């Protein structure tokens, strides 16, 4: 599986209701998208206690076919037209620990980045930090030797993302 994410940093005075409206009107368009395990429409908002305003869609693809279709067949053009071409971060999904049909009960997603220490086994560097983390997924990037732990939350925690919509393959 492949994870894909782009973070659109918006001005401090940006009306985040515009993003909420955008997702409300368009979020369902990726429901059932081929090879998409899930897409999380995420925001951080200064008004709700975050440090900055960010719109940050996050995708988990079953393989590159769906991701390539999304990027190259016009779907990503909506982002380009509104916000300009964004750098897309790509990572390999190391593990998933959630049930797709139960994700809608979560309103927030916490994201923690860690460096994979070069003095340790790669597997142990990640495994030692992720034991017993329910409703989460881990993404690593061997180009940067970093990994991210994404944990679904029912309540707001500092610097977490609010989930506006979840698209799934079902």
Secondary structure, DSSP 4 states (H G I P E B T S, - for coil): -EEEE--EEE-TT--THHHHHHHHHHGGGGTT-TTEEEEEEEEE-GGGT-SSEEE--EEEESSHHHHHHHHHSSSTHHHHHHH-PPPPEEEEEEEEE--GGGGGG--EEEEEEEE--TTS-HHHHHHHHHTT--SEEEEEETTTTEEEEEEEESS--TTPEEEEEEEE--
